């Protein structure tokens, strides 16, 4: 269960190794964009997404630099 929103959450699955041992951290960037950072404890794969769509790290970094609302 996602405590903050009170919505049941299915375990995330790693796209690299298939493990369900994944942590997801929800972040709001300076410009208000909401993104998720995911990390697999099994194989240490890491990825970002926004609204369920994958984001490359350089896109996340550019969004993080954008401070305009």
DSSP file (Angstrom, degrees, kcal/mol; ACC not computed):
  #  RESIDUE AA STRUCTURE BP1 BP2  ACC     N-H-->O    O-->H-N    N-H-->O    O-->H-N    TCO  KAPPA ALPHA  PHI   PSI    X-CA   Y-CA   Z-CA
    1    1 A X              0   0    0      0, 0.0     2,-0.9     0, 0.0     7,-0.2   0.000 360.0 360.0 360.0 131.3    0.0    0.0    0.0
    2    2 A X  B  >> -A    7   0A   0      5,-2.3     4,-2.4     1,-0.2     5,-0.7  -0.742 360.0-160.3 -79.4 108.7    1.3    3.4   -0.9
    3    3 A X  T  45S+     0   0    0     -2,-0.9    -1,-0.2     1,-0.2     5,-0.0   0.852  82.7  55.4 -64.4 -36.6    0.9    5.2    2.4
    4    4 A X  T  45S+     0   0    0      1,-0.2    -1,-0.2    -3,-0.1    -2,-0.0   0.909 124.0  22.6 -67.1 -41.6    1.0    8.7    1.0
    5    5 A X  T  45S-     0   0    0      2,-0.2    -1,-0.2    -3,-0.2    -2,-0.2   0.570  96.9-130.8-102.3 -11.1   -1.9    8.2   -1.4
    6    6 A X  T  <5 +     0   0    0     -4,-2.4     2,-0.4     1,-0.2    -3,-0.2   0.757  61.4 134.7  69.2  24.5   -3.6    5.3    0.2
    7    7 A X  B   < -A    2   0A   0     -5,-0.7    -5,-2.3     1,-0.0    -1,-0.2  -0.905  62.3-111.4-109.8 132.1   -3.7    3.3   -3.0
    8    8 A X        -     0   0    0     -2,-0.4     2,-0.4    -7,-0.2    -1,-0.0  -0.354  35.2-156.0 -59.4 138.7   -2.8   -0.4   -3.2
    9    9 A X        -     0   0    0     -2,-0.0     2,-0.2     3,-0.0     3,-0.1  -0.973   9.0-136.1-123.2 129.8    0.5   -0.8   -5.2
   10   10 A X        -     0   0    0     -2,-0.4     2,-0.0     1,-0.1     0, 0.0  -0.538  41.9 -91.4 -76.2 149.1    1.6   -3.9   -7.0
   11   11 A X        -     0   0    0     -2,-0.2     2,-0.2     1,-0.1    -1,-0.1  -0.358  44.2-118.5 -60.2 138.4    5.2   -4.9   -6.5
   12   12 A X        -     0   0    0     10,-0.3     2,-0.4     8,-0.2    10,-0.4  -0.492  23.4-144.4 -75.0 148.4    7.5   -3.4   -9.2
   13   13 A X        -     0   0    0     -2,-0.2     2,-0.3     8,-0.1     7,-0.2  -0.960  15.7-119.8-118.1 135.1    9.3   -5.8  -11.4
   14   14 A X     >  -     0   0    0      5,-2.9     4,-1.4    -2,-0.4     7,-0.0  -0.535  11.5-151.1 -71.2 129.4   12.8   -5.1  -12.7
   15   15 A X  T  4 S+     0   0    0     -2,-0.3    -1,-0.1     1,-0.2    -2,-0.0   0.632  93.9  50.6 -74.4 -14.3   13.0   -5.0  -16.5
   16   16 A X  T  4 S+     0   0    0      3,-0.1    -1,-0.2     1,-0.0    -2,-0.0   0.913 131.4   5.9 -89.1 -50.5   16.6   -6.1  -16.4
   17   17 A X  T  4 S-     0   0    0      2,-0.1    -2,-0.2    28,-0.0    -1,-0.0   0.551  90.4-121.9-115.0 -10.8   16.5   -9.2  -14.1
   18   18 A X     <  +     0   0    0     -4,-1.4    -3,-0.1     1,-0.2     0, 0.0   0.433  59.1 147.4  85.2  -1.2   12.8   -9.7  -13.5
   19   19 A X        -     0   0    0      1,-0.1    -5,-2.9    -6,-0.1    -1,-0.2  -0.290  47.2-146.3 -67.0 152.7   13.1   -9.5   -9.7
   20   20 A X  S    S+     0   0    0     -7,-0.2     2,-1.4     1,-0.1    -8,-0.2   0.231  74.0 103.4 -98.9  10.9   10.3   -8.0   -7.6
   21   21 A X        +     0   0    0    -10,-0.1    20,-3.1     2,-0.0    21,-0.5  -0.517  51.9 136.7 -93.9  66.2   12.8   -6.5   -5.1
   22   22 A X  E     -B   40   0B   0     -2,-1.4     2,-0.4   -10,-0.4   -10,-0.3  -0.918  42.3-151.0-119.8 137.9   12.5   -2.9   -6.5
   23   23 A X  E     -B   39   0B   0     16,-2.6    16,-2.1    -2,-0.4     2,-0.4  -0.867   9.4-160.4-104.8 143.2   12.2    0.4   -4.6
   24   24 A X  E     -B   38   0B   0     -2,-0.4     2,-0.5    14,-0.2    14,-0.2  -0.990   3.3-167.5-124.7 130.3   10.4    3.3   -6.0
   25   25 A X  E     -B   37   0B   0     12,-3.0    12,-2.7    -2,-0.4     2,-0.5  -0.974  13.3-145.2-119.4 121.6   10.9    6.9   -4.8
   26   26 A X  E     -B   36   0B   0     -2,-0.5     2,-0.3    10,-0.2    10,-0.2  -0.730  24.1-177.8 -87.0 129.2    8.5    9.6   -5.9
   27   27 A X  E     -B   35   0B   0      8,-3.1     8,-2.7    -2,-0.5     2,-0.5  -0.952  24.0-148.6-129.5 146.6   10.1   13.0   -6.5
   28   28 A X  E     -B   34   0B   0     -2,-0.3     6,-0.2     6,-0.2     5,-0.1  -0.975  24.6-143.1-112.3 120.3    8.8   16.4   -7.4
   29   29 A X    >   -     0   0    0      4,-3.1     3,-2.7    -2,-0.5    35,-0.1  -0.286  31.7 -94.7 -78.1 165.9   11.4   18.4   -9.4
   30   30 A X  T 3  S+     0   0    0      1,-0.3    34,-0.1    34,-0.2    37,-0.1   0.775 125.7  53.2 -54.4 -29.4   11.9   22.2   -9.0
   31   31 A X  T 3  S-     0   0    0     32,-0.4    -1,-0.3    35,-0.3    36,-0.1   0.420 124.1-102.0 -87.6   4.1    9.6   22.9  -11.9
   32   32 A X  S <  S+     0   0    0     -3,-2.7     2,-0.2     1,-0.3    -2,-0.1   0.358  73.0 145.7  95.2  -5.0    6.8   20.8  -10.4
   33   33 A X        -     0   0    0     30,-0.1    -4,-3.1    -5,-0.1     2,-0.5  -0.485  42.4-140.4 -67.7 131.2    7.4   17.8  -12.6
   34   34 A X  E     +B   28   0B   0     -6,-0.2     2,-0.3    -2,-0.2    17,-0.3  -0.839  29.4 168.6 -96.4 127.7    6.6   14.5  -10.8
   35   35 A X  E     -B   27   0B   0     -8,-2.7    -8,-3.1    -2,-0.5     2,-0.4  -0.895  26.8-134.2-132.3 161.9    9.0   11.6  -11.5
   36   36 A X  E     -BC  26  49B   0     13,-2.7    13,-1.9    -2,-0.3     2,-0.5  -0.974   8.9-156.6-118.9 132.9    9.7    8.2  -10.1
   37   37 A X  E     -BC  25  48B   0    -12,-2.7   -12,-3.0    -2,-0.4     2,-0.4  -0.939  16.5-169.5-104.1 129.0   13.2    6.9   -9.4
   38   38 A X  E     -BC  24  47B   0      9,-3.2     9,-2.3    -2,-0.5     2,-0.4  -0.938   7.9-177.0-122.2 143.5   13.4    3.0   -9.3
   39   39 A X  E     -BC  23  46B   0    -16,-2.1   -16,-2.6    -2,-0.4     2,-0.5  -0.992  19.5-138.6-142.6 131.2   16.2    0.8   -8.2
   40   40 A X  E  >  -B   22   0B   0      5,-2.7     4,-1.3    -2,-0.4   -18,-0.2  -0.777   3.8-160.0 -91.4 126.2   16.5   -3.0   -8.2
   41   41 A X  T  4 S+     0   0    0    -20,-3.1    -1,-0.1    -2,-0.5   -19,-0.1   0.753  89.1  55.5 -73.7 -23.8   18.1   -4.5   -5.1
   42   42 A X  T  4 S+     0   0    0    -21,-0.5    -1,-0.1     1,-0.1   -20,-0.1   0.972 129.5   6.3 -74.4 -56.1   18.9   -7.7   -7.0
   43   43 A X  T  4 S-     0   0    0      2,-0.1    -2,-0.2   -24,-0.0    -1,-0.1   0.451  93.9-121.9-111.1  -2.8   20.9   -6.4  -10.0
   44   44 A X     <  +     0   0    0     -4,-1.3    -3,-0.1     1,-0.2     2,-0.1   0.651  52.9 159.7  68.9  18.5   21.2   -2.7   -9.1
   45   45 A X        -     0   0    0     -6,-0.1    -5,-2.7     1,-0.0     2,-0.4  -0.435  21.4-162.1 -65.0 146.9   19.5   -1.5  -12.3
   46   46 A X  E     +C   39   0B   0     -7,-0.2     2,-0.3    -2,-0.1    -7,-0.2  -0.991  15.1 163.5-134.6 142.1   18.2    2.0  -11.9
   47   47 A X  E     -C   38   0B   0     -9,-2.3    -9,-3.2    -2,-0.4     2,-0.3  -0.980  23.1-140.2-154.1 164.5   15.7    3.9  -14.0
   48   48 A X  E     -CD  37  55B   0      7,-0.7     7,-2.4    -2,-0.3     2,-0.3  -0.907  18.2-179.7-123.8 149.8   13.4    6.9  -14.0
   49   49 A X  E     -CD  36  54B   0    -13,-1.9   -13,-2.7    -2,-0.3     2,-0.4  -0.990  16.5-157.6-147.4 159.9    9.8    7.4  -15.3
   50   50 A X  E >  S- D   0  53B   0      3,-2.6     3,-2.0    -2,-0.3   -15,-0.1  -0.984  85.2 -12.1-136.2 123.1    7.2   10.1  -15.6
   51   51 A X  T 3  S-     0   0    0     -2,-0.4     3,-0.1     1,-0.3    -1,-0.1   0.845 130.4 -54.5  53.9  36.7    3.5    9.1  -15.9
   52   52 A X  T 3  S+     0   0    0      1,-0.2     2,-0.4   -16,-0.0    -1,-0.3   0.420 114.7 116.4  81.7  -2.2    4.6    5.5  -16.6
   53   53 A X  E <  S-D   50   0B   0     -3,-2.0    -3,-2.6     1,-0.0    -1,-0.2  -0.852  70.3-112.0-102.3 133.8    6.9    6.5  -19.4
   54   54 A X  E     -D   49   0B   0     -2,-0.4     2,-0.4    -5,-0.2    -5,-0.3  -0.284  29.6-158.1 -63.2 146.5   10.6    5.8  -19.1
   55   55 A X  E     -D   48   0B   0     -7,-2.4    -7,-0.7     4,-0.0     2,-0.2  -0.982  14.6-126.9-124.6 137.7   12.9    8.8  -18.9
   56   56 A X    >>  -     0   0    0     -2,-0.4     4,-1.9     1,-0.1     3,-0.8  -0.522  28.5-114.8 -76.2 151.4   16.6    8.9  -19.8
   57   57 A X  H 3> S+     0   0    0      1,-0.3     4,-2.7     2,-0.2     5,-0.2   0.876 115.5  57.3 -56.3 -40.8   18.9   10.3  -17.0
   58   58 A X  H 3> S+     0   0    0      1,-0.2     4,-1.9     2,-0.2    -1,-0.3   0.844 106.1  50.6 -62.9 -31.4   19.9   13.3  -19.2
   59   59 A X  H <> S+     0   0    0     -3,-0.8     4,-2.6     2,-0.2    -1,-0.2   0.916 110.5  48.9 -69.3 -43.4   16.2   14.3  -19.5
   60   60 A X  H  X S+     0   0    0     -4,-1.9     4,-2.4     1,-0.2    -2,-0.2   0.919 111.3  49.9 -61.3 -43.8   15.7   14.0  -15.7
   61   61 A X  H  X S+     0   0    0     -4,-2.7     4,-1.5     2,-0.2    -1,-0.2   0.893 110.7  49.3 -63.5 -39.6   18.8   16.2  -15.1
   62   62 A X  H  X S+     0   0    0     -4,-1.9     4,-1.1    -5,-0.2    -2,-0.2   0.917 111.7  48.7 -66.0 -42.9   17.6   18.8  -17.6
   63   63 A X  H  < S+     0   0    0     -4,-2.6   -32,-0.4     1,-0.2     3,-0.4   0.891 109.5  53.4 -61.3 -39.1   14.2   18.9  -15.9
   64   64 A X  H  < S+     0   0    0     -4,-2.4   -34,-0.2     1,-0.2    -1,-0.2   0.807 106.9  51.9 -67.5 -29.3   15.9   19.2  -12.5
   65   65 A X  H  < S+     0   0    0     -4,-1.5     2,-0.7    -5,-0.2    -1,-0.2   0.753  89.6  91.7 -76.7 -23.7   17.9   22.2  -13.7
   66   66 A X     <  +     0   0    0     -4,-1.1   -35,-0.3    -3,-0.4    -4,-0.0  -0.621  47.5 172.1 -76.8 112.8   14.7   23.9  -14.9
   67   67 A X        +     0   0    0     -2,-0.7     2,-0.2   -37,-0.1    -1,-0.2   0.374  39.6 112.0-104.1   3.2   13.5   26.1  -12.0
   68   68 A X              0   0    0      1,-0.1    -2,-0.0   -37,-0.0     0, 0.0  -0.566 360.0 360.0 -78.4 143.0   10.7   27.9  -13.9
   69   69 A X              0   0    0     -2,-0.2    -1,-0.1   -37,-0.1   -38,-0.0   0.439 360.0 360.0 -85.5 360.0    7.1   27.0  -12.8
